[in-house]
Each structure stands twice: as structure tokens, then as C-alpha cells.
């Protein structure tokens, strides 16, 4: 979350702090070589309000999210397939 974005108010700062704390716990709980991405978003159609934290490089996280989307949509092939 860009904490310098003027659209973010006090609640966003609280969410960012909570996300950082949760991310630290998840990162410590996972074995070496495992990544995570945790999404935070308000319910409803509020475009542009989704944020995430991750211990992965951006490219690895995007690949994992594409695989998840492909699985949800029934497009994933477990035999080397990808999104």
C-alpha cells in the first residue's frame, strides 16, 4: 500500500499495519522456499481498493495468481499447463 497516496485515510493505515504484522507471521511460519500473497479488499465493487502483501518477487507472485485464476476458471492443466 502506498502510504503517501492522499486517498488513504486512517483506516487504510490501520489495515497496512495489520497486513504487515500478518505477513510477518505467515513468512515466519512457512518453510524455506515457500511464498505467499495475501489480498486485502473491501467487499463490494470498489475498484482500485485491493492491496496485497507478499514475500515473493512480483513475477513469481503474478505467476501464482494467474495459476489460481486459471484453476478457478477450470483452465489449468496440471501436466505443465499454466494460465
N, C-alpha and C positions, 0 to 999 in steps of 0.2 A: 504494500500500500504506500503510495506516495504521500508522506505526511506533510508535504509542503503544498499540496493541492488545496486551494481555498475552499473547495466544495466539501472538504472533510471537516466535520464538527467534532465536539467532544465524544459523542458515541463512537465515531469512527476510530478515535484514538484509543478508546477502551477496547474495541474489537481488535485493533492492531496489537495491543499489549497482550491480550488473551491469546491471539493467534501465535505470537512469538513464544509465549510460555508453553502452549500446547505443542508447537513444533519442536521445541527443545526436548520435551518429554518423549515424543514419538521418535525423534532422531536417536536418543539415548537407548530406547527400548528395542530398536531394530538391530539385527546383526550386521556386521560389516558387509558392504556390497549391496545393501538394500536401500531403495529410495522411497520417498513418499511425496505426495502432493495433497494438500488439504484445502478445499474450496470453502469460502465464506461468501454468502449472498443473502439478501433479504428475500423473503417469499413474495411472490407476485412478479409482475413484468416490469421491473425497474432496471432497464438496460443500463449497462455501464457500472453497476454496483457490485459485481462479482470480483472478489480478490482471492488470492491464494498465497500459500507459503509452501516451500519445498526445499528439500536438501539436495535435490538433483540439479544438474545443469539444465538449462532451458530446453535444449534439443532433446534430452532424454525424457524430460517431463512431458513435452509435447508428443513424443512418440507414444508414451504410456497413455496419455489422454486420447490420442487417436485410436489406439487399440481398444480402450474402454468403450469409446463411441461405436466402433465397428462391432464390438461384441453386443452392445445394447441393441444395435440395429440389425443384428443377425448377419453381418457381412464378414466376420472374422473367420479365417481358415487356420485352425490350429497347426497345420502342417507347413509352417513357414509363411503363412499369409499375414498380411498387415492391412491397415486401413488404406 
